């Protein structure tokens, strides 16, 4: 399960990219949550990318490639869905600091990172404060070719992030030793 890339990659600025003129610099959202576990366990749960389908309404599955794991430079593939559409993705871990931060970028239809996902973990009381961030890095037709489409994507992503955080917190409460 891997992303099929074009034989001759086009840059995001090339004429074949109808989204090239969109400024995506303002497309970033962060959602916080508190979970009833320590920051290292929260990190371990989320950096094990195969777990994400347990909580996310949009993730079907994810897995590290070739025995990789949660370390900077590792690649993983995923299968996602939104509004009846499914697609494969390929991502690379950018930062993996156990108990502090797990960040990865997702490749787009051109082989450059188009989205950054970031989890941060801060001890707080008897648990951990999570901050989950989504940020557009490049315009790409797979995300939308108009600001209205990007706005809709941002709003859908925010709702999905909130659902994921609620499900994760509930799962942790129901599985204190897992």
C-alpha positions as CSV (number, residue, x, y, z in Angstrom):
1,X,0.0,0.0,0.0
2,X,1.9,3.0,-1.2
3,X,1.1,6.3,-2.9
4,X,1.5,6.3,-6.7
5,X,3.7,9.2,-7.7
6,X,3.8,10.7,-11.2
7,X,6.7,9.7,-13.4
8,X,7.7,13.3,-13.9
9,X,6.9,15.1,-10.6
10,X,5.5,18.6,-11.0
11,X,6.4,21.3,-8.5
12,X,3.6,22.9,-6.6
13,X,4.3,26.0,-8.7
14,X,4.0,24.2,-12.1
15,X,1.2,25.0,-14.6
16,X,-0.2,21.5,-14.0
17,X,-1.2,22.4,-10.4
18,X,-4.5,24.3,-10.4
19,X,-4.0,25.0,-6.6
20,X,-0.6,26.7,-7.2
21,X,-1.9,30.2,-6.6
22,X,-3.5,29.5,-3.2
23,X,-1.8,30.9,-0.2
24,X,-2.1,28.1,2.5
25,X,0.0,29.9,5.2
26,X,-3.1,30.5,7.3
27,X,-4.4,26.9,7.3
28,X,-3.3,25.6,10.6
29,X,-5.4,24.4,13.6
30,X,-4.6,23.0,17.0
31,X,-6.9,21.2,19.3
32,X,-6.0,20.4,22.9
33,X,-7.1,17.6,25.2
34,X,-6.3,16.1,28.6
35,X,-5.8,12.4,28.9
36,X,-5.5,10.3,32.0
37,X,-2.1,8.8,31.4
38,X,1.5,9.9,31.6
39,X,3.2,11.7,28.6
40,X,5.4,8.7,27.7
41,X,2.5,6.3,27.4
42,X,0.4,8.8,25.4
43,X,3.4,9.2,23.1
44,X,3.8,5.5,22.7
45,X,0.1,5.1,21.9
46,X,0.1,7.8,19.2
47,X,3.6,7.1,17.7
48,X,2.5,3.5,17.1
49,X,0.8,4.6,13.9
50,X,-1.2,1.4,13.6
51,X,-3.2,2.5,16.6
52,X,-4.8,5.6,14.9
53,X,-7.7,3.7,13.4
54,X,-8.8,2.9,17.0
55,X,-9.7,6.6,17.5
56,X,-9.8,8.6,14.3
57,X,-13.1,8.6,12.3
58,X,-11.0,9.1,9.1
59,X,-8.1,6.6,9.5
60,X,-8.7,3.1,8.3
61,X,-5.2,1.8,8.9
62,X,-1.5,2.9,9.0
63,X,1.7,1.0,9.3
64,X,5.4,1.7,9.3
65,X,7.3,0.6,6.2
66,X,10.0,-2.1,6.3
67,X,10.1,-2.6,10.0
68,X,10.5,1.1,10.7
69,X,9.3,2.6,13.9
70,X,8.7,5.9,15.6
71,X,11.9,7.7,14.8
72,X,12.8,10.7,12.7
73,X,13.1,9.7,9.0
74,X,10.9,6.6,9.3
75,X,8.2,6.2,6.6
76,X,4.7,4.9,7.0
77,X,1.7,4.4,4.8
78,X,-2.0,4.9,5.6
79,X,-5.5,4.4,4.3
80,X,-7.9,7.2,5.0
81,X,-11.6,8.1,4.2
82,X,-13.7,11.3,4.2
83,X,-17.2,11.7,2.7
84,X,-17.3,8.3,1.1
85,X,-13.9,8.7,-0.6
86,X,-10.9,6.5,0.4
87,X,-7.2,7.1,-0.5
88,X,-3.7,5.9,0.4
89,X,-1.1,8.2,1.9
90,X,2.6,8.1,2.6
91,X,4.1,10.0,5.5
92,X,7.5,10.6,7.0
93,X,8.3,11.1,10.7
94,X,10.0,14.5,11.2
95,X,10.4,14.5,15.0
96,X,10.1,11.7,17.5
97,X,10.9,12.7,21.1
98,X,9.3,10.2,23.4
99,X,6.9,11.9,25.9
100,X,7.3,15.3,24.2
101,X,6.6,15.5,20.5
102,X,5.6,13.3,17.5
103,X,5.5,15.1,14.1
104,X,5.1,13.8,10.6
105,X,4.5,15.1,7.1
106,X,2.2,13.7,4.4
107,X,3.2,13.6,0.8
108,X,0.8,15.0,-1.8
109,X,0.1,14.3,-5.5
110,X,3.5,15.8,-6.1
111,X,6.2,14.2,-4.0
112,X,6.6,17.1,-1.5
113,X,5.1,17.4,2.0
114,X,1.7,19.1,1.9
115,X,0.5,18.6,5.4
116,X,2.2,18.5,8.8
117,X,0.6,16.6,11.7
118,X,2.1,17.3,15.2
119,X,1.3,15.9,18.6
120,X,2.8,17.5,21.7
121,X,2.7,15.9,25.2
122,X,2.9,18.0,28.4
123,X,2.6,16.4,31.8
124,X,-0.4,18.0,33.6
125,X,-1.6,16.9,37.0
126,X,-2.2,13.2,37.0
127,X,-2.2,13.0,33.2
128,X,-1.1,14.7,30.0
129,X,-2.1,17.7,28.0
130,X,-2.1,16.8,24.3
131,X,-2.0,19.4,21.6
132,X,-2.9,18.0,18.2
133,X,-1.9,20.3,15.2
134,X,-2.7,20.1,11.5
135,X,-1.0,22.5,9.1
136,X,-1.1,22.9,5.4
137,X,2.4,23.3,4.0
138,X,1.8,23.4,0.2
139,X,-1.2,23.9,-2.1
140,X,-2.1,20.6,-3.8
141,X,-5.1,19.7,-5.9
142,X,-5.8,16.6,-3.8
143,X,-6.7,19.0,-0.9
144,X,-8.7,21.5,-3.0
145,X,-8.3,24.0,-5.7
146,X,-10.3,26.9,-4.2
147,X,-10.3,28.7,-0.8
148,X,-13.8,27.4,-0.2
149,X,-12.6,23.8,-0.7
150,X,-9.7,24.5,1.7
151,X,-12.0,26.1,4.2
152,X,-14.3,23.0,4.1
153,X,-11.2,20.7,4.5
154,X,-10.0,22.7,7.5
155,X,-13.5,22.6,9.1
156,X,-13.8,18.8,8.5
157,X,-10.3,18.2,9.8
158,X,-11.0,20.2,13.0
159,X,-14.1,18.1,13.6
160,X,-12.2,14.9,13.0
161,X,-9.4,16.0,15.3
162,X,-11.9,16.7,18.1
163,X,-13.6,13.3,17.6
164,X,-10.2,11.7,17.6
165,X,-9.2,13.4,20.9
166,X,-12.5,12.5,22.6
167,X,-12.2,8.8,21.4
168,X,-8.5,8.7,22.5
169,X,-9.3,10.1,26.0
170,X,-12.2,7.6,26.4
171,X,-10.1,4.7,25.2
172,X,-7.3,5.6,27.6
173,X,-9.8,5.8,30.5
174,X,-11.2,2.4,29.6
175,X,-7.8,0.8,29.1
176,X,-5.6,2.1,31.9
177,X,-3.0,-0.7,31.6
178,X,-3.0,-1.2,27.9
